Amino acid sequence: MTTSFKAITSCIAFIAVLFVSAHAQFFGGGRRSLQIRNPETIKEQEEMEKAIAPEFKEDVFTFARLRFGDSQGFGFNRCRTWNDDTPDADLSLTYRLFQSTSLKVRPGLSYIDISYLC
């Protein structure tokens, strides 16, 4: 192989890697999982569940995130989407509220779909 062929092949490979990376960066590199996998978060959720008396299971504070529109965003100037920091932010907020107040807080994730309004 000649040196120029190697250089051209290397350039093409580099440009392909850049393109794939940019596509993932700007067009949403995959869907986020809404499952709870962190062991510490699972313990926090169980602690909140145990604090709720069975007779008051429905008498608790519930944090719900509004779900709307497309969850992928678009283009270079895409706007933030409803799920860009879920589930981490939702679970953290509810646990911190449980820790710092006397409220009984419903553990887990709750979403209200308002996409039909948009």
Summary of the structure (lengths in Angstrom):
residues: 118
radius of gyration: 22.2
end to end distance: 58.3
largest distance: 79.3
contacts: 248
relative contact order: 0.17
helix: 47%
strand: 7%
